Structures are given as structure tokens and as C-alpha cells.
Amino acid sequence: MVSPLTNLLPLENDAVVLGLLATSLGLVFYTHSLPRFKTFYTFVPALLLCYFLPAAFNSMGLIDGEQSQLYFVASRYLLPASLILLCLSIDLKGIYNLGPKAIIMFFSATLGIIMGGPLALWLVGNFNPDVLGGDSPEAYWRGLSTVAGSWIGGGANQAALKEISETTDNQFSIMLIVDVFVANLWMPFLLFGAGMRQKIDQWLKADASAVDELQERVEKLQASQARIPSFTDLMVVLGLAFGGVALSHFVADAASASLSLSFDRYLTLHPNSPLLYLSSVTKQFFWLVVIATALGIGLSFTKAQSYEGAGASKIGSVFLYILVATIGMKMDIASLIQHWEAYGAAVTIGLVWMLVHIVVLLATAKIIRAPFFFVAVGSQANVGGAASAPIVASAFSPALAPVGVLLAVLGYAVGTVGAIVCMEWMHLVSMP
């Protein structure tokens, strides 16, 4: 006998689906806060669970990710809002005061990722040409660009690159696993290194006294900004976020339409121009995320920056996790199993990619004699983002955790642009 409930599935009302996703996210973070789940979340990152629970709902037929409009709403409205609020907390002067070595190590980590992607793809492509693929919809460079977005910036940048590169949902599912697996494989080495930082600093011939001064500055900054948000604070934060979203859409529509027309005319006259690989600049979504990021950075120079103390980045993170859940609901695990053979090459590229990142980091640290603290936090601010960078920073000292957040937020600002450079380079490598 068929249950009457079966006739109601999959759920088609997006209000019901959104409630299911929100409840799932709430459950994940509630259990994440409980001590008895500490071991579980040590091995299963909360972000991955936020993705796979909606994927499980879709695979079981409880919801239909393809028919739902929630992803479109989240990616076009919540994503730019998230970028604005996450970048609102950028204190460029504060970052400058961290010292040149901290900034150098952060950008060397970024450079290692930008260089590592094309180099890893080229090396693996010499042994397995199938990973190249030219301009095909399943070409690896498309999916790998989302890994670059995640490793330089974070989830928001990753979602932006998914749209810009036109990565398929199945390929994105594979790349998400590569992203999480390789990133979490590297993080324990950083935590282990924090416990023996004095020996590593001796090998690097580094003076770590700047870290102590940094700790004192961060403690003062944290104390000056923190406050309990009022109702007015929250309404202003939402006004800044969605007012910025409106402006971003308005400018992006005009910019993409104008550039697309000019670009098409130029390529008609110069079909073999290398500018062909910069076609992402004509996409409306590209300008949407770039303008939203620029607005967030611009607001960080105004009094609006003070709203970070009222929880602006936390609200931005809420929007981001809703976006992650809507991406997850588009995944079909059964279909993913059929593409399991693609994992081997993708993971190999990811491991080689991370190795390049590490070599560039350590070589730079050795040359400029940077303390291992800057090495670890600079790397994790890129690869792990705001979720795990403070964990690595606090392994050195709990008071230094905000430094990880500060540098990770800088990653949000440069993540999309850096990942696009990496994407276009991988695109070039993939062409016959």
C-alpha cells in the first residue's frame, strides 16, 4: 500500500523547503556547540554537513533541488549581501599594522594557490589528458575554479566562481569533496606545527617578538568594537546589506550589457585574441560579486564599519550558510556515485596544488624570516577562511584568534578576483 505522504513528495512549496533547510542548519550548529559531539565534528566539518544534509533530502526524493527557486534567490540576493557584510569588517589600517611580514605571507599563500592550480592541472594533464577538456561543460578547469575561490576567499567566493565558470552541479559536488578533503588534510599539520613553533622559528631564523605586540593590539581592538546589538543596529545592518545588493544589481546589469556587446564585436574582428580567456568580465554575476565586494570594502572606511561590533559578519555568515544549503539541495548522490571514477584525478590535482601552496609559503618565510605564526595563519586565512583561520591562530594564543578572522576577511575581498585569474590561467592550460 502506498502511503498518502508519498503523493506529497517531493516538497514543491519553497517556503516549506526553506523551513526544512533552516531547521537542518540550526540542528547542525546546535549539535556543534555540544561537548559530546566534539569528536564527531573533528572528523566531519560543519560546513560539509550543511551541504550534504540537503543533498540527502534531494537524493531521497524529499525535495526537488532542480525545481526549487531557492538557489537562485540565495545566489543573487543573499550572496552579495553576505559579501558586503563580511567585507564591512575589513580594517585595512589594522591589517597594515600587523606588519609587512604578515601581509607578505598572506599574499604568498594566495600566490601559491593561483600558481598551484594551473601547474597541478598541467602536470596531471600530461599523464591524464582527460582532465583538460578545453571549453567543454565538464572541463576540469571550471570545477577547479570553485576550489580556487574557496581556498583564496571562502564559501561566498566559491559560490561566485561556480556561477562565473558555469560549473555543473555534479562536478561541483566532486570539487567540494576535493576542497574539504585536501584543506582538512593540511590543517592538522599547522596545528601540530603551532606546538613546536619555537623550533620552526629557529629553522626559519625568525624573530617572533612581533607576534606578542600583535596580540596586545588585537586585544585592544576586540574590546573597542564589541557591543550588544540593538534593534536599530540590526535594521541598519540589513539596510546596508540589501541597499548594497540593489545598487550592485543596478550597476552589474548596465556593465554586463555594455561590455558583452563590445566584447562580442571585438571578438568578431579578432577571433584569436587572448582576450577570449577574459570572457568572465561580460557576465552579470561577475560584476554583481565584484561590485558587492567593492561596496563592502568602501563601507569599511566609513562609520558603517562599527556595525561589525553589532554582528554584521555573523549575519553575513547566516546568509552564506543558507546559500551553502541551497547548493547542496541541487546534488544527487546517486548520480555522484556514477561519476566516482572522476575523484581520483581531481584529488590528485588537489594534492599537487596544495603542495605548490606549501612550497611557496615555506620558501617565502625562509627568505623574509617570517615567524611560523604568520605562515600558519596566512595559509589558513586563504585555505580555511574565517571558519578555521581563528582555530589555527588560537593554537598559538587564544587572544590571537581574531587575527585569523581579520586576514580571512581580507581573503573574501581578494578571493573572487584571485580565483578568476587562476581560473583563466587553468582555462588557458586546458586548451588544445
Backbone hydrogen bonds, N-H to C=O, Kabsch-Sander energy under -0.5 kcal/mol:
donor,donor_aa,acceptor,acceptor_aa,energy
6,T,3,S,-1.3
7,N,3,S,-0.6
7,N,4,P,-0.8
8,L,5,L,-1.6
9,L,6,T,-1.3
11,L,62,L,-2.9
14,D,12,E,-0.7
16,V,13,N,-0.7
17,V,13,N,-2.2
18,L,14,D,-2.8
19,G,15,A,-1.7
20,L,16,V,-2.0
21,L,17,V,-2.5
22,A,18,L,-2.8
23,T,19,G,-2.3
24,S,20,L,-2.0
25,L,21,L,-2.5
26,G,22,A,-2.5
27,L,23,T,-2.3
28,V,24,S,-2.3
29,F,25,L,-2.3
30,Y,26,G,-2.0
31,T,27,L,-2.5
32,H,28,V,-1.9
33,S,29,F,-0.9
33,S,30,Y,-0.7
34,L,31,T,-1.2
37,F,34,L,-1.5
38,K,35,P,-1.7
41,Y,37,F,-2.4
42,T,38,K,-0.9
43,F,39,T,-1.0
43,F,40,F,-0.8
44,V,40,F,-2.0
49,L,45,P,-1.8
50,C,46,A,-2.3
51,Y,47,L,-1.0
52,F,48,L,-2.5
53,L,49,L,-2.2
55,A,51,Y,-1.3
56,A,52,F,-2.4
57,F,53,L,-2.0
58,N,54,P,-2.2
59,S,55,A,-2.5
60,M,56,A,-2.1
61,G,58,N,-1.0
62,L,57,F,-2.0
63,I,57,F,-1.1
64,D,11,L,-0.7
65,G,63,I,-0.6
65,G,329,M,-0.5
67,Q,64,D,-0.6
68,S,64,D,-1.5
73,V,69,Q,-2.0
74,A,70,L,-2.8
75,S,71,Y,-2.9
76,R,72,F,-2.1
77,Y,73,V,-2.2
78,L,73,V,-1.0
79,L,74,A,-2.4
81,A,77,Y,-1.4
82,S,78,L,-2.6
83,L,79,L,-2.4
84,I,80,P,-2.2
85,L,81,A,-2.2
86,L,82,S,-2.6
87,C,83,L,-2.1
88,L,84,I,-1.0
89,S,86,L,-0.6
90,I,87,C,-1.7
92,L,90,I,-0.7
95,I,91,D,-2.7
96,Y,92,L,-2.2
97,N,93,K,-2.1
98,L,94,G,-0.6
98,L,95,I,-1.0
99,G,96,Y,-1.6
102,A,99,G,-0.5
103,I,99,G,-1.4
104,I,100,P,-2.9
105,M,101,K,-2.4
106,F,102,A,-1.9
107,F,103,I,-2.5
108,S,104,I,-2.2
109,A,105,M,-1.9
110,T,106,F,-1.9
111,L,107,F,-2.8
112,G,108,S,-2.3
113,I,109,A,-1.4
114,I,110,T,-2.5
115,M,111,L,-2.8
116,G,112,G,-2.1
117,G,113,I,-1.8
119,L,115,M,-1.9
120,A,116,G,-2.9
121,L,117,G,-2.4
122,W,118,P,-2.4
123,L,119,L,-2.5
124,V,120,A,-2.6
125,G,121,L,-2.2
126,N,122,W,-1.2
126,N,123,L,-0.6
127,F,123,L,-0.6
127,F,124,V,-1.1
128,N,124,V,-2.6
131,V,128,N,-1.9
132,L,129,P,-1.7
133,G,129,P,-0.6
134,G,430,S,-1.3
136,S,133,G,-2.1
139,A,136,S,-1.8
140,Y,131,V,-0.6
140,Y,132,L,-0.6
141,W,132,L,-0.6
142,R,139,A,-1.3
143,G,139,A,-0.9
144,L,140,Y,-2.9
145,S,141,W,-1.3
146,T,142,R,-0.7
146,T,143,G,-1.0
147,V,143,G,-0.9
148,A,144,L,-2.1
149,G,145,S,-2.2
150,S,146,T,-2.0
151,W,147,V,-2.9
152,I,148,A,-2.0
153,G,149,G,-2.0
154,G,149,G,-1.1
158,Q,154,G,-2.4
159,A,155,G,-2.4
160,A,156,A,-2.0
161,L,157,N,-2.4
162,K,158,Q,-1.7
163,E,159,A,-1.5
164,I,160,A,-2.5
165,S,161,L,-2.7
166,E,162,K,-0.6
167,T,162,K,-1.8
172,F,168,T,-2.4
173,S,169,D,-2.0
174,I,170,N,-1.6
175,M,171,Q,-2.5
176,L,172,F,-2.3
177,I,173,S,-1.5
178,V,174,I,-2.0
179,D,175,M,-2.9
180,V,176,L,-2.6
181,F,177,I,-2.9
182,V,178,V,-2.4
183,A,179,D,-2.1
184,N,180,V,-2.3
185,L,181,F,-1.1
186,W,182,V,-1.3
187,M,183,A,-1.7
189,F,186,W,-0.8
190,L,186,W,-1.2
191,L,187,M,-2.1
192,F,188,P,-2.4
193,G,189,F,-2.3
194,A,190,L,-1.6
195,G,191,L,-0.9
195,G,192,F,-0.7
196,M,192,F,-0.5
196,M,193,G,-1.0
197,R,194,A,-1.0
200,I,196,M,-1.8
201,D,197,R,-3.1
202,Q,198,Q,-1.9
203,W,199,K,-2.0
204,L,200,I,-2.4
205,K,201,D,-0.8
206,A,201,D,-2.6
207,D,369,R,-0.6
208,A,206,A,-0.7
210,A,207,D,-0.6
211,V,208,A,-1.2
212,D,208,A,-0.7
212,D,209,S,-0.5
213,E,209,S,-1.4
214,L,210,A,-2.3
215,Q,211,V,-2.2
216,E,212,D,-1.6
217,R,213,E,-2.0
218,V,214,L,-2.4
219,E,215,Q,-1.9
220,K,216,E,-1.6
221,L,217,R,-2.3
222,Q,218,V,-2.7
223,A,219,E,-1.9
224,S,220,K,-1.7
225,Q,221,L,-1.2
226,A,222,Q,-1.6
227,R,309,G,-1.3
234,L,230,S,-2.0
235,M,231,F,-2.1
236,V,232,T,-2.4
237,V,233,D,-2.4
238,L,234,L,-2.2
239,G,235,M,-2.1
240,L,236,V,-2.7
241,A,237,V,-2.3
242,F,238,L,-2.7
243,G,239,G,-2.0
244,G,240,L,-1.7
245,V,241,A,-1.6
246,A,242,F,-2.0
247,L,243,G,-2.1
248,S,244,G,-2.6
249,H,245,V,-2.4
250,F,246,A,-2.3
251,V,247,L,-2.4
252,A,248,S,-2.5
253,D,249,H,-2.5
254,A,250,F,-1.4
255,A,251,V,-2.8
256,S,252,A,-2.7
257,A,253,D,-1.8
258,S,254,A,-2.1
259,L,255,A,-2.7
260,S,256,S,-2.4
261,L,257,A,-1.6
262,S,258,S,-1.9
263,F,259,L,-3.0
264,D,260,S,-2.3
265,R,261,L,-1.8
266,Y,262,S,-2.2
267,L,263,F,-2.5
268,T,264,D,-1.6
269,L,265,R,-1.3
270,H,266,Y,-2.1
273,S,270,H,-1.7
276,L,273,S,-1.9
277,Y,274,P,-1.7
278,L,275,L,-2.0
279,S,276,L,-1.0
281,V,278,L,-1.8
282,T,279,S,-1.8
283,K,280,S,-1.6
287,W,283,K,-1.6
288,L,284,Q,-2.0
289,V,285,F,-2.2
290,V,286,F,-2.2
291,I,287,W,-2.6
292,A,288,L,-2.0
293,T,289,V,-2.2
294,A,290,V,-2.5
295,L,291,I,-2.6
296,G,292,A,-2.1
297,I,293,T,-2.4
298,G,294,A,-2.7
299,L,295,L,-2.7
300,S,296,G,-1.2
301,F,298,G,-1.5
302,T,299,L,-1.8
305,Q,299,L,-0.6
305,Q,302,T,-1.7
306,S,303,K,-1.7
307,Y,304,A,-1.8
308,E,305,Q,-1.7
309,G,306,S,-1.3
310,A,307,Y,-0.5
311,G,308,E,-1.6
312,A,307,Y,-1.4
315,I,311,G,-2.1
316,G,312,A,-2.3
317,S,313,S,-2.0
318,V,314,K,-1.9
319,F,315,I,-2.0
320,L,316,G,-1.9
321,Y,317,S,-2.4
322,I,318,V,-1.9
323,L,319,F,-1.9
324,V,320,L,-2.2
325,A,321,Y,-2.1
326,T,322,I,-2.1
327,I,323,L,-2.0
328,G,324,V,-2.3
329,M,325,A,-1.8
330,K,327,I,-1.4
331,M,328,G,-1.9
333,I,331,M,-0.6
336,L,332,D,-2.1
337,I,333,I,-2.2
338,Q,334,A,-1.1
339,H,335,S,-0.7
339,H,336,L,-1.0
340,W,337,I,-1.6
342,A,339,H,-2.1
343,Y,340,W,-2.0
345,A,341,E,-0.5
346,A,342,A,-1.7
347,V,343,Y,-3.2
348,T,344,G,-2.1
349,I,345,A,-2.3
350,G,346,A,-2.2
351,L,347,V,-2.5
352,V,348,T,-2.4
353,W,349,I,-2.6
354,M,350,G,-2.3
355,L,351,L,-2.0
356,V,352,V,-2.1
357,H,353,W,-1.9
358,I,354,M,-2.4
359,V,355,L,-2.4
360,V,356,V,-2.5
361,L,357,H,-2.0
362,L,358,I,-2.7
363,A,359,V,-2.4
364,T,360,V,-2.1
365,A,361,L,-2.6
366,K,362,L,-2.3
367,I,363,A,-1.9
368,I,364,T,-2.6
369,R,365,A,-1.2
370,A,365,A,-1.5
374,F,371,P,-0.8
375,V,371,P,-1.3
376,A,372,F,-3.1
377,V,373,F,-2.6
378,G,374,F,-1.9
379,S,375,V,-2.1
380,Q,376,A,-2.6
381,A,377,V,-2.6
382,N,378,G,-0.8
382,N,379,S,-0.6
383,V,379,S,-3.0
384,G,380,Q,-1.7
385,G,380,Q,-1.8
387,A,384,G,-0.6
388,S,385,G,-0.6
389,A,385,G,-2.5
392,V,388,S,-1.9
393,A,389,A,-2.5
394,S,390,P,-2.4
395,A,391,I,-0.8
395,A,392,V,-0.6
396,F,392,V,-0.5
396,F,393,A,-1.3
397,S,393,A,-1.6
400,L,397,S,-2.1
401,A,398,P,-1.3
403,V,400,L,-1.4
404,G,400,L,-0.9
404,G,401,A,-0.8
405,V,401,A,-1.3
406,L,402,P,-2.7
407,L,403,V,-2.4
408,A,404,G,-2.2
409,V,405,V,-2.6
410,L,406,L,-1.4
411,G,407,L,-1.5
412,Y,408,A,-1.3
413,A,409,V,-1.3
414,V,410,L,-1.8
415,G,411,G,-2.1
416,T,412,Y,-0.6
418,G,414,V,-2.8
419,A,415,G,-2.4
420,I,416,T,-2.0
421,V,417,V,-2.0
422,C,418,G,-2.1
423,M,419,A,-2.8
424,E,420,I,-2.8
425,W,421,V,-1.8
426,M,422,C,-2.5
427,H,423,M,-2.6
428,L,424,E,-2.1
429,V,425,W,-2.2
430,S,426,M,-1.9
431,M,427,H,-0.7
431,M,428,L,-0.8
